[in-house]
Amino acid sequence: MAIFNSSNVSNKTSTNDSNTAIITSGTKIKGELTLSCKLYVDGAIEGVIQSSQNITVGQNGHIKGDISVNKITVQGLVEGTINAEIVEIKSSGHIKGEIHSYELIIESKGIFEGNSIIKEQQKTLPKNKKHAEH
């Protein structure tokens, strides 16, 4: 069984920051997902996932494909390319593929097979300050 977004339909103008789409164990999805809410995966997804929020892959979760996300926490298996701000591999997590991130965290016993490319932090330039002339 899959539970997608359970937001209040009459309140479409609010953000979905507190909502979570859940893909439960036994569910298989193939295709492209574009999300503005959190995603918890304990089933299987094959395809492309784009999310402005966080993705958590549970111990039974398996994602095969390309992922663009703010933060991903992996307790299951991910195969493919991940483009994220932060990638966290928990002790039961396994990633096969390529990671593009600012931060990569791998707990003891977490497995990463592939290439990691650390993005350069964008330096913010100081704002121009007007100097008083005498």
N, CA, C and O atoms as CSV, one atom per row, in Angstrom:
chain,resi,resn,atom,element,x,y,z
A,1,MET,N,N,0.839,-1.167,0.000
A,1,MET,CA,C,0.000,0.000,0.000
A,1,MET,C,C,0.888,1.235,0.000
A,1,MET,O,O,1.886,1.281,0.719
A,2,ALA,N,N,0.547,2.202,-0.772
A,2,ALA,CA,C,1.297,3.458,-0.815
A,2,ALA,C,C,0.412,4.580,-0.314
A,2,ALA,O,O,-0.764,4.673,-0.664
A,3,ILE,N,N,0.991,5.415,0.500
A,3,ILE,CA,C,0.274,6.586,0.977
A,3,ILE,C,C,0.978,7.788,0.390
A,3,ILE,O,O,2.158,8.017,0.655
A,4,PHE,N,N,0.267,8.544,-0.395
A,4,PHE,CA,C,0.865,9.736,-0.965
A,4,PHE,C,C,0.525,10.903,-0.056
A,4,PHE,O,O,0.410,10.695,1.152
A,5,ASN,N,N,0.365,12.052,-0.534
A,5,ASN,CA,C,0.200,13.227,0.297
A,5,ASN,C,C,-1.195,13.288,0.916
A,5,ASN,O,O,-2.196,13.144,0.215
A,6,SER,N,N,-1.258,13.504,2.233
A,6,SER,CA,C,-2.556,13.593,2.906
A,6,SER,C,C,-2.843,15.032,3.331
A,6,SER,O,O,-3.353,15.275,4.425
A,7,SER,N,N,-2.515,15.974,2.464
A,7,SER,CA,C,-2.705,17.385,2.819
A,7,SER,C,C,-4.174,17.786,2.730
A,7,SER,O,O,-4.985,17.104,2.104
A,8,ASN,N,N,-4.486,18.878,3.355
A,8,ASN,CA,C,-5.830,19.431,3.330
A,8,ASN,C,C,-6.069,20.029,1.939
A,8,ASN,O,O,-5.405,20.993,1.558
A,9,VAL,N,N,-6.995,19.474,1.197
A,9,VAL,CA,C,-7.237,19.881,-0.181
A,9,VAL,C,C,-7.670,21.337,-0.286
A,9,VAL,O,O,-7.330,22.005,-1.262
A,10,SER,N,N,-8.410,21.842,0.691
A,10,SER,CA,C,-8.907,23.214,0.617
A,10,SER,C,C,-7.816,24.246,0.876
A,10,SER,O,O,-8.037,25.435,0.643
A,11,ASN,N,N,-6.658,23.830,1.347
A,11,ASN,CA,C,-5.578,24.758,1.674
A,11,ASN,C,C,-4.425,24.575,0.692
A,11,ASN,O,O,-3.327,24.200,1.102
A,12,LYS,N,N,-4.650,24.827,-0.579
A,12,LYS,CA,C,-3.658,24.589,-1.618
A,12,LYS,C,C,-2.553,25.637,-1.657
A,12,LYS,O,O,-1.518,25.397,-2.280
A,13,THR,N,N,-2.730,26.764,-1.029
A,13,THR,CA,C,-1.722,27.819,-1.099
A,13,THR,C,C,-0.609,27.641,-0.079
A,13,THR,O,O,0.428,28.294,-0.197
A,14,SER,N,N,-0.787,26.781,0.918
A,14,SER,CA,C,0.255,26.600,1.918
A,14,SER,C,C,1.332,25.661,1.396
A,14,SER,O,O,1.090,24.872,0.483
A,15,THR,N,N,2.527,25.751,1.984
A,15,THR,CA,C,3.622,24.872,1.570
A,15,THR,C,C,3.427,23.499,2.175
A,15,THR,O,O,2.708,23.341,3.162
A,16,ASN,N,N,4.071,22.505,1.581
A,16,ASN,CA,C,3.939,21.136,2.029
A,16,ASN,C,C,5.100,20.703,2.914
A,16,ASN,O,O,5.438,19.520,2.938
A,17,ASP,N,N,5.724,21.637,3.646
A,17,ASP,CA,C,6.887,21.328,4.449
A,17,ASP,C,C,6.629,20.245,5.484
A,17,ASP,O,O,7.525,19.447,5.763
A,18,SER,N,N,5.441,20.190,6.060
A,18,SER,CA,C,5.167,19.223,7.118
A,18,SER,C,C,4.574,17.921,6.583
A,18,SER,O,O,4.357,16.991,7.359
A,19,ASN,N,N,4.309,17.829,5.299
A,19,ASN,CA,C,3.716,16.644,4.703
A,19,ASN,C,C,4.790,15.687,4.224
A,19,ASN,O,O,5.885,16.095,3.836
A,20,THR,N,N,4.455,14.399,4.259
A,20,THR,CA,C,5.384,13.369,3.817
A,20,THR,C,C,4.654,12.372,2.922
A,20,THR,O,O,3.595,11.862,3.288
A,21,ALA,N,N,5.215,12.098,1.761
A,21,ALA,CA,C,4.710,11.024,0.903
A,21,ALA,C,C,5.431,9.751,1.331
A,21,ALA,O,O,6.650,9.746,1.499
A,22,ILE,N,N,4.671,8.672,1.508
A,22,ILE,CA,C,5.243,7.421,1.996
A,22,ILE,C,C,5.017,6.330,0.957
A,22,ILE,O,O,3.888,6.084,0.531
A,23,ILE,N,N,6.102,5.683,0.557
A,23,ILE,CA,C,6.029,4.528,-0.336
A,23,ILE,C,C,6.334,3.310,0.538
A,23,ILE,O,O,7.482,3.095,0.928
A,24,THR,N,N,5.318,2.524,0.841
A,24,THR,CA,C,5.469,1.435,1.802
A,24,THR,C,C,6.063,0.186,1.174
A,24,THR,O,O,6.081,0.033,-0.048
A,25,SER,N,N,6.547,-0.698,2.027
A,25,SER,CA,C,7.131,-1.967,1.607
A,25,SER,C,C,6.121,-2.745,0.762
A,25,SER,O,O,4.937,-2.799,1.094
A,26,GLY,N,N,6.585,-3.334,-0.310
A,26,GLY,CA,C,5.714,-4.077,-1.213
A,26,GLY,C,C,5.218,-3.257,-2.388
A,26,GLY,O,O,4.645,-3.811,-3.326
A,27,THR,N,N,5.432,-1.927,-2.356
A,27,THR,CA,C,5.003,-1.046,-3.433
A,27,THR,C,C,6.142,-0.834,-4.411
A,27,THR,O,O,7.279,-0.598,-4.002
A,28,LYS,N,N,5.844,-0.918,-5.713
A,28,LYS,CA,C,6.842,-0.670,-6.753
A,28,LYS,C,C,6.327,0.439,-7.655
A,28,LYS,O,O,5.203,0.381,-8.152
A,29,ILE,N,N,7.174,1.461,-7.860
A,29,ILE,CA,C,6.805,2.586,-8.714
A,29,ILE,C,C,7.885,2.753,-9.769
A,29,ILE,O,O,9.079,2.696,-9.475
A,30,LYS,N,N,7.439,2.963,-11.012
A,30,LYS,CA,C,8.366,3.193,-12.115
A,30,LYS,C,C,7.939,4.483,-12.799
A,30,LYS,O,O,6.780,4.631,-13.186
A,31,GLY,N,N,8.892,5.436,-12.951
A,31,GLY,CA,C,8.534,6.686,-13.606
A,31,GLY,C,C,9.297,7.861,-13.040
A,31,GLY,O,O,10.412,7.714,-12.539
A,32,GLU,N,N,8.683,9.033,-13.126
A,32,GLU,CA,C,9.309,10.276,-12.677
A,32,GLU,C,C,8.467,10.898,-11.575
A,32,GLU,O,O,7.256,11.062,-11.722
A,33,LEU,N,N,9.129,11.247,-10.453
A,33,LEU,CA,C,8.447,11.890,-9.335
A,33,LEU,C,C,9.019,13.290,-9.140
A,33,LEU,O,O,10.236,13.468,-9.093
A,34,THR,N,N,8.144,14.275,-9.029
A,34,THR,CA,C,8.533,15.640,-8.692
A,34,THR,C,C,7.761,16.001,-7.434
A,34,THR,O,O,6.530,16.014,-7.434
A,35,LEU,N,N,8.493,16.295,-6.356
A,35,LEU,CA,C,7.868,16.489,-5.051
A,35,LEU,C,C,8.240,17.823,-4.433
A,35,LEU,O,O,9.347,18.327,-4.624
A,36,SER,N,N,7.289,18.393,-3.683
A,36,SER,CA,C,7.586,19.566,-2.864
A,36,SER,C,C,7.371,19.222,-1.400
A,36,SER,O,O,7.316,20.110,-0.549
A,37,CYS,N,N,7.250,17.929,-1.107
A,37,CYS,CA,C,7.102,17.458,0.268
A,37,CYS,C,C,8.194,16.425,0.544
A,37,CYS,O,O,8.918,16.014,-0.363
A,38,LYS,N,N,8.301,16.016,1.795
A,38,LYS,CA,C,9.264,14.986,2.160
A,38,LYS,C,C,8.819,13.654,1.569
A,38,LYS,O,O,7.638,13.446,1.290
A,39,LEU,N,N,9.792,12.747,1.382
A,39,LEU,CA,C,9.491,11.427,0.835
A,39,LEU,C,C,10.152,10.366,1.700
A,39,LEU,O,O,11.342,10.458,2.004
A,40,TYR,N,N,9.375,9.352,2.100
A,40,TYR,CA,C,9.908,8.202,2.820
A,40,TYR,C,C,9.660,6.981,1.948
A,40,TYR,O,O,8.521,6.698,1.578
A,41,VAL,N,N,10.729,6.257,1.620
A,41,VAL,CA,C,10.630,5.111,0.715
A,41,VAL,C,C,11.006,3.837,1.465
A,41,VAL,O,O,12.140,3.691,1.920
A,42,ASP,N,N,10.055,2.919,1.591
A,42,ASP,CA,C,10.343,1.602,2.135
A,42,ASP,C,C,10.002,0.533,1.091
A,42,ASP,O,O,10.159,-0.664,1.336
A,43,GLY,N,N,9.536,0.986,-0.071
A,43,GLY,CA,C,9.248,0.118,-1.206
A,43,GLY,C,C,10.324,0.305,-2.264
A,43,GLY,O,O,11.478,0.577,-1.931
A,44,ALA,N,N,9.964,0.165,-3.530
A,44,ALA,CA,C,10.924,0.266,-4.634
A,44,ALA,C,C,10.480,1.335,-5.627
A,44,ALA,O,O,9.313,1.401,-6.014
A,45,ILE,N,N,11.440,2.172,-6.032
A,45,ILE,CA,C,11.190,3.187,-7.054
A,45,ILE,C,C,12.279,3.066,-8.107
A,45,ILE,O,O,13.464,2.991,-7.783
A,46,GLU,N,N,11.868,3.048,-9.373
A,46,GLU,CA,C,12.807,3.075,-10.483
A,46,GLU,C,C,12.451,4.272,-11.347
A,46,GLU,O,O,11.332,4.376,-11.850
A,47,GLY,N,N,13.420,5.186,-11.519
A,47,GLY,CA,C,13.151,6.362,-12.327
A,47,GLY,C,C,13.878,7.583,-11.817
A,47,GLY,O,O,14.933,7.480,-11.191
A,48,VAL,N,N,13.307,8.739,-12.091
A,48,VAL,CA,C,13.908,10.020,-11.734
A,48,VAL,C,C,13.090,10.649,-10.605
A,48,VAL,O,O,11.862,10.698,-10.664
A,49,ILE,N,N,13.793,11.129,-9.576
A,49,ILE,CA,C,13.123,11.782,-8.453
A,49,ILE,C,C,13.728,13.165,-8.269
A,49,ILE,O,O,14.945,13.319,-8.170
A,50,GLN,N,N,12.851,14.179,-8.224
A,50,GLN,CA,C,13.267,15.553,-7.936
A,50,GLN,C,C,12.438,16.029,-6.760
A,50,GLN,O,O,11.209,15.971,-6.785
A,51,SER,N,N,13.134,16.509,-5.712
A,51,SER,CA,C,12.421,16.983,-4.535
A,51,SER,C,C,13.122,18.195,-3.953
A,51,SER,O,O,14.350,18.244,-3.886
A,52,SER,N,N,12.328,19.178,-3.529
A,52,SER,CA,C,12.884,20.350,-2.867
A,52,SER,C,C,13.004,20.111,-1.367
A,52,SER,O,O,13.511,20.965,-0.640
A,53,GLN,N,N,12.544,18.961,-0.905
A,53,GLN,CA,C,12.600,18.597,0.516
A,53,GLN,C,C,13.577,17.431,0.714
A,53,GLN,O,O,14.470,17.220,-0.107
A,54,ASN,N,N,13.406,16.683,1.796
A,54,ASN,CA,C,14.296,15.581,2.138
A,54,ASN,C,C,13.695,14.243,1.725
A,54,ASN,O,O,12.477,14.069,1.684
A,55,ILE,N,N,14.592,13.298,1.418
A,55,ILE,CA,C,14.185,11.930,1.109
A,55,ILE,C,C,14.856,11.011,2.118
A,55,ILE,O,O,16.047,11.142,2.399
A,56,THR,N,N,14.072,10.073,2.663
A,56,THR,CA,C,14.617,9.037,3.529
A,56,THR,C,C,14.309,7.699,2.876
A,56,THR,O,O,13.166,7.414,2.519
A,57,VAL,N,N,15.348,6.882,2.727
A,57,VAL,CA,C,15.184,5.536,2.189
A,57,VAL,C,C,15.279,4.579,3.367
A,57,VAL,O,O,16.344,4.424,3.966
A,58,GLY,N,N,14.154,3.933,3.699
A,58,GLY,CA,C,14.106,3.011,4.832
A,58,GLY,C,C,14.896,1.742,4.560
A,58,GLY,O,O,15.396,1.540,3.453
A,59,GLN,N,N,15.008,0.887,5.568
A,59,GLN,CA,C,15.811,-0.336,5.454
A,59,GLN,C,C,15.335,-1.259,4.337
A,59,GLN,O,O,16.147,-1.968,3.743
A,60,ASN,N,N,14.038,-1.265,4.039
A,60,ASN,CA,C,13.506,-2.087,2.956
A,60,ASN,C,C,13.442,-1.322,1.635
A,60,ASN,O,O,13.068,-1.888,0.607
A,61,GLY,N,N,13.805,-0.042,1.659
A,61,GLY,CA,C,13.689,0.807,0.482
A,61,GLY,C,C,14.776,0.564,-0.545
A,61,GLY,O,O,15.915,0.238,-0.211
A,62,HIS,N,N,14.392,0.733,-1.823
A,62,HIS,CA,C,15.330,0.571,-2.943
A,62,HIS,C,C,14.953,1.589,-4.016
A,62,HIS,O,O,13.845,1.571,-4.551
A,63,ILE,N,N,15.895,2.469,-4.315
A,63,ILE,CA,C,15.696,3.430,-5.393
A,63,ILE,C,C,16.753,3.169,-6.449
A,63,ILE,O,O,17.941,3.062,-6.145
A,64,LYS,N,N,16.304,3.066,-7.700
A,64,LYS,CA,C,17.212,2.894,-8.829
A,64,LYS,C,C,16.917,4.016,-9.815
A,64,LYS,O,O,15.849,4.050,-10.425
A,65,GLY,N,N,17.883,4.946,-9.971
A,65,GLY,CA,C,17.663,6.065,-10.873
A,65,GLY,C,C,18.395,7.301,-10.407
A,65,GLY,O,O,19.250,7.237,-9.524
A,66,ASP,N,N,18.055,8.423,-11.005
A,66,ASP,CA,C,18.693,9.700,-10.692
A,66,ASP,C,C,17.846,10.462,-9.680
A,66,ASP,O,O,16.621,10.524,-9.788
A,67,ILE,N,N,18.537,11.048,-8.681
A,67,ILE,CA,C,17.854,11.750,-7.598
A,67,ILE,C,C,18.440,13.150,-7.452
A,67,ILE,O,O,19.656,13.306,-7.346
A,68,SER,N,N,17.580,14.167,-7.445
A,68,SER,CA,C,17.966,15.542,-7.132
A,68,SER,C,C,17.154,15.943,-5.916
A,68,SER,O,O,15.923,15.922,-5.944
A,69,VAL,N,N,17.862,16.316,-4.829
A,69,VAL,CA,C,17.179,16.526,-3.557
A,69,VAL,C,C,18.010,17.447,-2.668
A,69,VAL,O,O,19.207,17.629,-2.894
A,70,ASN,N,N,17.370,18.023,-1.662
A,70,ASN,CA,C,18.085,18.821,-0.677
A,70,ASN,C,C,18.965,17.915,0.195
A,70,ASN,O,O,20.179,18.105,0.267
A,71,LYS,N,N,18.341,16.925,0.856
A,71,LYS,CA,C,19.070,15.976,1.700
A,71,LYS,C,C,18.481,14.597,1.510
A,71,LYS,O,O,17.263,14.440,1.420
A,72,ILE,N,N,19.355,13.584,1.448
A,72,ILE,CA,C,18.900,12.200,1.384
A,72,ILE,C,C,19.583,11.412,2.488
A,72,ILE,O,O,20.794,11.505,2.687
A,73,THR,N,N,18.775,10.630,3.202
A,73,THR,CA,C,19.269,9.735,4.241
A,73,THR,C,C,18.969,8.322,3.780
A,73,THR,O,O,17.821,7.989,3.486
A,74,VAL,N,N,20.013,7.479,3.714
A,74,VAL,CA,C,19.862,6.144,3.141
A,74,VAL,C,C,20.092,5.076,4.208
A,74,VAL,O,O,21.165,4.985,4.804
A,75,GLN,N,N,19.044,4.264,4.433
A,75,GLN,CA,C,19.130,3.102,5.315
A,75,GLN,C,C,18.977,1.817,4.505
A,75,GLN,O,O,19.270,0.727,4.997
A,76,GLY,N,N,18.520,1.950,3.267
A,76,GLY,CA,C,18.325,0.816,2.370
A,76,GLY,C,C,19.337,0.875,1.240
A,76,GLY,O,O,20.527,1.072,1.486
A,77,LEU,N,N,18.876,0.707,-0.013
A,77,LEU,CA,C,19.757,0.660,-1.183
A,77,LEU,C,C,19.357,1.737,-2.195
A,77,LEU,O,O,18.182,1.892,-2.530
A,78,VAL,N,N,20.358,2.472,-2.670
A,78,VAL,CA,C,20.156,3.438,-3.749
A,78,VAL,C,C,21.185,3.143,-4.821
A,78,VAL,O,O,22.378,3.027,-4.540
A,79,GLU,N,N,20.708,3.022,-6.070
A,79,GLU,CA,C,21.582,2.807,-7.224
A,79,GLU,C,C,21.323,3.921,-8.225
A,79,GLU,O,O,20.196,4.107,-8.683
A,80,GLY,N,N,22.388,4.670,-8.566
A,80,GLY,CA,C,22.210,5.745,-9.530
A,80,GLY,C,C,23.021,6.961,-9.171
A,80,GLY,O,O,23.994,6.875,-8.421
A,81,THR,N,N,22.617,8.100,-9.709
A,81,THR,CA,C,23.305,9.367,-9.470
A,81,THR,C,C,22.483,10.216,-8.519
A,81,THR,O,O,21.283,10.410,-8.714
A,82,ILE,N,N,23.154,10.724,-7.474
A,82,ILE,CA,C,22.503,11.578,-6.487
A,82,ILE,C,C,23.124,12.961,-6.573
A,82,ILE,O,O,24.345,13.112,-6.526
A,83,ASN,N,N,22.266,13.972,-6.698
A,83,ASN,CA,C,22.696,15.363,-6.676
A,83,ASN,C,C,21.975,15.993,-5.482
A,83,ASN,O,O,20.760,16.185,-5.515
A,84,ALA,N,N,22.748,16.320,-4.408
A,84,ALA,CA,C,22.126,16.784,-3.171
A,84,ALA,C,C,23.045,17.735,-2.419
A,84,ALA,O,O,24.249,17.799,-2.667
A,85,GLU,N,N,22.440,18.471,-1.492
A,85,GLU,CA,C,23.237,19.289,-0.577
A,85,GLU,C,C,23.971,18.354,0.394
A,85,GLU,O,O,25.185,18.458,0.572
A,86,ILE,N,N,23.212,17.435,1.022
A,86,ILE,CA,C,23.751,16.526,2.028
A,86,ILE,C,C,23.312,15.102,1.709
A,86,ILE,O,O,22.139,14.854,1.427
A,87,VAL,N,N,24.265,14.164,1.756
A,87,VAL,CA,C,23.980,12.746,1.593
A,87,VAL,C,C,24.452,12.048,2.862
A,87,VAL,O,O,25.607,12.182,3.264
A,88,GLU,N,N,23.542,11.298,3.488
A,88,GLU,CA,C,23.885,10.586,4.713
A,88,GLU,C,C,23.588,9.100,4.521
A,88,GLU,O,O,22.459,8.714,4.219
A,89,ILE,N,N,24.615,8.278,4.702
A,89,ILE,CA,C,24.464,6.823,4.604
A,89,ILE,C,C,24.518,6.267,6.020
A,89,ILE,O,O,25.545,6.358,6.694
A,90,LYS,N,N,23.411,5.693,6.465
A,90,LYS,CA,C,23.341,5.099,7.801
A,90,LYS,C,C,24.037,3.738,7.798
A,90,LYS,O,O,24.451,3.254,6.745
A,91,SER,N,N,24.167,3.118,8.982
A,91,SER,CA,C,24.914,1.862,9.114
A,91,SER,C,C,24.345,0.732,8.259
A,91,SER,O,O,25.091,-0.154,7.842
A,92,SER,N,N,23.040,0.745,7.992
A,92,SER,CA,C,22.427,-0.287,7.148
A,92,SER,C,C,22.289,0.169,5.697
A,92,SER,O,O,21.754,-0.566,4.867
A,93,GLY,N,N,22.767,1.375,5.385
A,93,GLY,CA,C,22.592,1.950,4.058
A,93,GLY,C,C,23.657,1.529,3.064
A,93,GLY,O,O,24.778,1.178,3.432
A,94,HIS,N,N,23.275,1.573,1.781
A,94,HIS,CA,C,24.167,1.159,0.703
A,94,HIS,C,C,23.870,2.018,-0.522
A,94,HIS,O,O,22.732,2.061,-0.992
A,95,ILE,N,N,24.876,2.690,-1.032
A,95,ILE,CA,C,24.730,3.467,-2.261
A,95,ILE,C,C,25.722,2.944,-3.281
A,95,ILE,O,O,26.907,2.779,-2.990
A,96,LYS,N,N,25.214,2.682,-4.502
A,96,LYS,CA,C,26.036,2.307,-5.651
A,96,LYS,C,C,25.821,3.376,-6.706
A,96,LYS,O,O,24.704,3.553,-7.191
A,97,GLY,N,N,26.886,4.094,-7.068
A,97,GLY,CA,C,26.715,5.103,-8.101
A,97,GLY,C,C,27.573,6.320,-7.865
A,97,GLY,O,O,28.675,6.226,-7.323
A,98,GLU,N,N,27.062,7.459,-8.275
A,98,GLU,CA,C,27.799,8.711,-8.188
A,98,GLU,C,C,27.040,9.696,-7.311
A,98,GLU,O,O,25.822,9.842,-7.415
A,99,ILE,N,N,27.804,10.376,-6.433
A,99,ILE,CA,C,27.221,11.363,-5.534
A,99,ILE,C,C,27.848,12.718,-5.816
A,99,ILE,O,O,29.072,12.849,-5.847
A,100,HIS,N,N,27.005,13.729,-6.021
A,100,HIS,CA,C,27.431,15.126,-6.137
A,100,HIS,C,C,26.814,15.837,-4.936
A,100,HIS,O,O,25.593,15.984,-4.872
A,101,SER,N,N,27.633,16.278,-3.984
A,101,SER,CA,C,27.080,16.892,-2.772
A,101,SER,C,C,28.075,17.860,-2.152
A,101,SER,O,O,29.260,17.872,-2.484
A,102,TYR,N,N,27.549,18.675,-1.234
A,102,TYR,CA,C,28.404,19.548,-0.432
A,102,TYR,C,C,28.937,18.784,0.766
A,102,TYR,O,O,30.039,19.050,1.245
A,103,GLU,N,N,28.143,17.827,1.250
A,103,GLU,CA,C,28.509,17.080,2.449
A,103,GLU,C,C,28.112,15.619,2.283
A,103,GLU,O,O,26.992,15.320,1.869
A,104,LEU,N,N,29.035,14.703,2.607
A,104,LEU,CA,C,28.782,13.264,2.552
A,104,LEU,C,C,29.108,12.683,3.918
A,104,LEU,O,O,30.232,12.811,4.405
A,105,ILE,N,N,28.113,12.038,4.537
A,105,ILE,CA,C,28.278,11.444,5.864
A,105,ILE,C,C,28.040,9.940,5.726
A,105,ILE,O,O,26.989,9.512,5.250
A,106,ILE,N,N,29.019,9.149,6.145
A,106,ILE,CA,C,28.884,7.693,6.099
A,106,ILE,C,C,29.115,7.145,7.504
A,106,ILE,O,O,30.208,7.271,8.054
A,107,GLU,N,N,28.077,6.535,8.082
A,107,GLU,CA,C,28.212,5.926,9.403
A,107,GLU,C,C,29.003,4.629,9.281
A,107,GLU,O,O,29.136,4.068,8.193
A,108,SER,N,N,29.524,4.164,10.406
A,108,SER,CA,C,30.222,2.892,10.464
A,108,SER,C,C,29.314,1.789,9.917
A,108,SER,O,O,28.142,1.720,10.286
A,109,LYS,N,N,29.828,0.944,9.063
A,109,LYS,CA,C,29.145,-0.165,8.389
A,109,LYS,C,C,28.281,0.279,7.214
A,109,LYS,O,O,27.737,-0.568,6.505
A,110,GLY,N,N,28.138,1.588,6.989
A,110,GLY,CA,C,27.461,2.077,5.793
A,110,GLY,C,C,28.344,1.778,4.584
A,110,GLY,O,O,29.570,1.783,4.702
A,111,ILE,N,N,27.742,1.518,3.428
A,111,ILE,CA,C,28.499,1.119,2.236
A,111,ILE,C,C,28.279,2.126,1.115
A,111,ILE,O,O,27.149,2.506,0.809
A,112,PHE,N,N,29.379,2.548,0.515
A,112,PHE,CA,C,29.326,3.422,-0.655
A,112,PHE,C,C,30.260,2.863,-1.713
A,112,PHE,O,O,31.464,2.742,-1.484
A,113,GLU,N,N,29.703,2.517,-2.886
A,113,GLU,CA,C,30.481,2.028,-4.018
A,113,GLU,C,C,30.279,2.996,-5.172
A,113,GLU,O,O,29.171,3.120,-5.695
A,114,GLY,N,N,31.347,3.684,-5.574
A,114,GLY,CA,C,31.201,4.595,-6.693
A,114,GLY,C,C,32.094,5.807,-6.570
A,114,GLY,O,O,33.164,5.749,-5.963
A,115,ASN,N,N,31.646,6.908,-7.152
A,115,ASN,CA,C,32.404,8.154,-7.163
A,115,ASN,C,C,31.659,9.222,-6.380
A,115,ASN,O,O,30.433,9.323,-6.422
A,116,SER,N,N,32.450,10.017,-5.662
A,116,SER,CA,C,31.887,11.143,-4.922
A,116,SER,C,C,32.545,12.418,-5.407
A,116,SER,O,O,33.770,12.531,-5.434
A,117,ILE,N,N,31.721,13.373,-5.787
A,117,ILE,CA,C,32.213,14.677,-6.219
A,117,ILE,C,C,31.674,15.695,-5.231
A,117,ILE,O,O,30.464,15.897,-5.129
A,118,ILE,N,N,32.580,16.333,-4.503
A,118,ILE,CA,C,32.182,17.334,-3.528
A,118,ILE,C,C,32.042,18.677,-4.241
A,118,ILE,O,O,32.989,19.172,-4.853
A,119,LYS,N,N,30.853,19.253,-4.152
A,119,LYS,CA,C,30.605,20.551,-4.783
A,119,LYS,C,C,31.345,21.630,-4.010
A,119,LYS,O,O,31.512,21.527,-2.795
A,120,GLU,N,N,31.779,22.644,-4.701
A,120,GLU,CA,C,32.425,23.771,-4.038
A,120,GLU,C,C,31.354,24.663,-3.447
A,120,GLU,O,O,30.334,24.944,-4.077
A,121,GLN,N,N,31.607,25.106,-2.219
A,121,GLN,CA,C,30.682,26.034,-1.575
A,121,GLN,C,C,30.749,27.361,-2.312
A,121,GLN,O,O,31.835,27.849,-2.624
A,122,GLN,N,N,29.603,27.937,-2.588
A,122,GLN,CA,C,29.582,29.240,-3.241
A,122,GLN,C,C,29.877,30.295,-2.195
A,122,GLN,O,O,29.196,30.390,-1.174
A,123,LYS,N,N,30.889,31.073,-2.461
A,123,LYS,CA,C,31.254,32.124,-1.531
A,123,LYS,C,C,30.351,33.325,-1.765
A,123,LYS,O,O,30.166,33.776,-2.895
A,124,THR,N,N,29.803,33.823,-0.688
A,124,THR,CA,C,28.960,35.007,-0.820
A,124,THR,C,C,29.845,36.238,-0.748
A,124,THR,O,O,30.677,36.377,0.148
A,125,LEU,N,N,29.652,37.099,-1.680
A,125,LEU,CA,C,30.441,38.327,-1.716
A,125,LEU,C,C,29.841,39.337,-0.754
A,125,LEU,O,O,28.620,39.449,-0.640
A,126,PRO,N,N,30.712,40.079,-0.056
A,126,PRO,CA,C,30.169,41.090,0.858
A,126,PRO,C,C,29.415,42.155,0.079
A,126,PRO,O,O,29.792,42.516,-1.037
A,127,LYS,N,N,28.358,42.645,0.679
A,127,LYS,CA,C,27.568,43.682,0.029
A,127,LYS,C,C,28.396,44.953,-0.066
A,127,LYS,O,O,29.173,45.273,0.833
A,128,ASN,N,N,28.220,45.668,-1.163
A,128,ASN,CA,C,28.937,46.938,-1.325
A,128,ASN,C,C,28.423,47.932,-0.307
A,128,ASN,O,O,27.228,48.217,-0.224
A,129,LYS,N,N,29.357,48.448,0.458
A,129,LYS,CA,C,28.979,49.451,1.454
A,129,LYS,C,C,29.379,50.814,0.930
A,129,LYS,O,O,30.501,51.017,0.466
A,130,LYS,N,N,28.458,51.729,1.011
A,130,LYS,CA,C,28.754,53.083,0.572
A,130,LYS,C,C,29.559,53.781,1.662
A,130,LYS,O,O,29.157,53.816,2.825
A,131,HIS,N,N,30.672,54.322,1.275
A,131,HIS,CA,C,31.520,55.027,2.227
A,131,HIS,C,C,31.200,56.505,2.181
A,131,HIS,O,O,31.052,57.084,1.105
A,132,ALA,N,N,31.098,57.100,3.322
A,132,ALA,CA,C,30.823,58.545,3.401
A,132,ALA,C,C,32.070,59.318,2.965
A,132,ALA,O,O,33.173,59.068,3.452
A,133,GLU,N,N,31.881,60.229,2.070
A,133,GLU,CA,C,33.011,61.040,1.607
A,133,GLU,C,C,33.033,62.332,2.387
A,133,GLU,O,O,31.991,62.899,2.714
A,134,HIS,N,N,34.228,62.785,2.678
A,134,HIS,CA,C,34.381,64.029,3.450
A,134,HIS,C,C,34.611,65.183,2.547
A,134,HIS,O,O,34.763,66.312,3.014
